[in-house]
Amino acid sequence: MGTNEDLVSKLEWNNNIKNREEKEVLARKIASYVKNGDVVSFGSGTTSFLAVKEIGKRCRMEHLKITAIPTSEQISMLCDYLEIKTAELGDYKINWGFDGADEVDENNWLIKGLGGALYKEKRNLIQTPKVFILVDNTKIVSELGKKCPVPVECDMDKVEYVQTQLQKLGAVSCKIRTKVNSDEFFVSENRRYIVDAKFQKISMDLEKNINKIEGVLENGLFIGYDNIEIVTVTKNYINFIGERH
């Protein structure tokens, strides 16, 4: 476990968690929802990171056995460290899941993927009957896309073509993502580039139209999914996760 412990201690999320107090409240709440035998889709990002740590604590203290379907290598690594069993999507029927979001609007439309795990996040969400989207209040927006770009994961050799087609769909800027504090391009777990596309207006059909572009693997828009429940916290009050019976 020593090697995993060293790796987990160096995860970028450990020292880069904004609004930590709110996120810890959300993490504790989602951990309380876990039942023995659950198969749970584990999201990525800082809130999910804290939630997984709380779930690991409950599993250890109460001897719960669950199976996690992680959406990123970092979350999978954390599960291994916490001795939470992991599996691949499709191995088991998922009971429920949780994830974060970069933006949420009043229609429950989402932008996700600023952490780079949008492909697995979307695949998991599509196959999960109920997904709790855990967000602090800074993620709630009046109009989607006002603060965050839309991440678009694409083939390296098609990136210029993808940028051109995104502009035709209304993108006002299309920047290939670079690593933090570096000019080197960020490469996803799928060995692809991510283009961060800024739109002045996000329409209901934009998610599907982006995915029609040749070379695009997936994008970070989540529009019209009826299996999600937005969970926020205000002064330690959770809105809303119902109790399980």
N, C-alpha and C positions, 0 to 999 in steps of 0.2 A: 504493500500500500504506500510505501514511502515515495516511490516515483510519482504515483498519482497525486499524492498530497502536495508534492512540490509543484506539479503542473497546475493543480487547482488553485494553489496560493497565488499563482502568476496570472490567472485569468483576468482579462482586461476589466471585467465587471466589478471585481473586488474593490477597486479604488476609484471607480467612475460611476457612482450611483447618485443621481440627483433626486431630490424629494424622497430621500430614503425612508423617512418616518412613515409617509403615506404608503409607500410600497411595502413596507414591513407589515403594516396593518392588513393590506390585501393578501400578502403572503400567508399570514397566520390564518386568515379566513379560509382561503382555498385549501390549506392543509387540513383544516377541520372537516372538510367535505369528504376526505378520503375514507374509503372503507376497505376492509380486508378483502383481497381477491380482485380489486379493481384493475382494469387495464386503462391507462390514462395517457392521453396525448400531452406531452410536455412541450410547451412553447420555448421560445428563445428570448433573449434580452434581459435587462436588469431586473425587472419585476419577476419574470419567470425564474431567474437565477435565485432570487431570495425565496420564492415559493418552493423550489425544489429543495433548498436547504431546510426549510420548515417541514416539508413532507418527509425528508430523510430523518429528521429528529423524531417525528411522530412514529415512523416505522420502527425506529430503533427502540424507543421507549415502550411502545405498545405491541411490539413483535408483529407488526402488520406485514403481510406479503402482498406486494402489488407488482404490476409490470408497467414500465414506462415505454412509450414510443417517442423518442426524442426527435427534435427538429433540427438539431445542430450537433456538430462534433463536440463543442464545448459543454453542452448540456449532457451529452452522452458520457463525457469524461467525468462530469460531476456526479452523475448517477453511479458510475463505477466506484468512485471514491466513497460515496454514501452507502454502497452495497444495495442499491435499488436495481432489481433485474430490468434489463432492457431487451427490446425486440424490434424487429423491422416492421414497417407499415405493411399490413397484409397478413402478418403471422397470427394475429388474434383480432377478434372483434373488439373495437374500442368502446368503452362505456361512456366516457366523457373526456374533456380536455380543458386546458387553459393556455392562454398566451397573452402577450401584451400587444400594443399597437403604438404607432408613431403619431397617428391622428385618428380621431373619431368625430363624425359629425352627427347632426340631429337625426339623420336617416339610418344611423348605425352603419354607414359606409366607413371603411377603414383604409388607411395607408399603413403598410407594414414593409419590413425589409431593409430598414436603414442599417441593421446589423448584418445583413448579407445572407440571411437564411430563408428568404422568401419562398423558394421553390418547395422545400420540405414543409414549411409552415402552411402553404396553401394545400398541398397534397393531404396533409394530416387533417386540416380543417374540413375539407370536402368529405372525408371519410369518418368524421366524428359526429355523433348525433347531437351533442350539446357541447359548445365551447364557451367558456367564460373568458371574456376579454378584460384583463385587469389593467386599468389605466388610472394614473393620478390625474388631477384636474388640469394640469398643463397640456394634456393630450386632447382635451375637448375643444373643438373648433366650430365656428358657425358655418364655415364653408370649407370643404375638403380641398387640400392642396395649397392653401394660403401660406402655410409655413413650411411644409415639407415637399420635396420633390417626389415623383413616383419612380421607384427603383425598377429598372427593366434589365433582367438577366439575359445575356445574349452570347452567341458564338463570337469568339475573338476575331475570326476572319470576316465577320459580317457587321462589325460594330459601326463602321461608317455608313453602311446602307441603312442599318437600324436607326441611326441618328437622323438621317434624311427623312425616313418614313415617319418618325415621331414628330418631326417638324410639320409634316403634312397633316398630322392629326391635331396640330395646334400647340405643340410644345414650343415655348419661347426660349428655352435653353436646354441643352442636352450634353451633360458633361460625363465623361468616363470617370468612374470613381477611382480615387487614388488611396493608397494606404495613409494612415494617420501620420502627419508630419513627414510626408515623403511625396516625391513626384512619381514614384513607381505605382503602376496600376494595381488596384485591388483585384485579386482573383478569388472567385467563389469556391465553395467546396466542390462544385461541379466543374471546376476548371474553366470558368467563363468570366467575362467582364460584366460589370454592372454599370448601366447608363442611368444617371439620375436626371430625369426629365421633369422640368417645371412647366405646369399648365396653368393658364389663367382661369380656365373653367374645366371642371371634370364632369363629363356627361355619363349617363347610365350605361352607355354602350362602349365607353372608352376601354374598360378592362378587356373585353372580348376583341376589340379592334386592334389593340396593341399585340395581343397574342397571335393575331393573324399575320403579323409581319414575319417574313422569312428570316430565320436566324434567332428569333426570340424564343427562349425557353419558358419564361414566366415573368409576370410583373407583380408589383406590390399593391395593386388595387384589389379590394375585397368589397364588391358591390352587390347588394341584394341577397346576401346569405341569411337564411331564416333560422339557422341553427346556432346563432351566436347570442350571448347575453352580455351586455356591457356592465361591468362592475366598477364602480368608483367609490371613493371614500371622501367624506367631508367631516372634519372634526371627529375622526375615529368612528363615524357612522358609515356602515357599508350599504351601498345601494346596488345590487341586491343579490344575495345568493340564498335561495330557499333551503330549508333544512331537509335532510334526507331521512326517509323512514324505512 
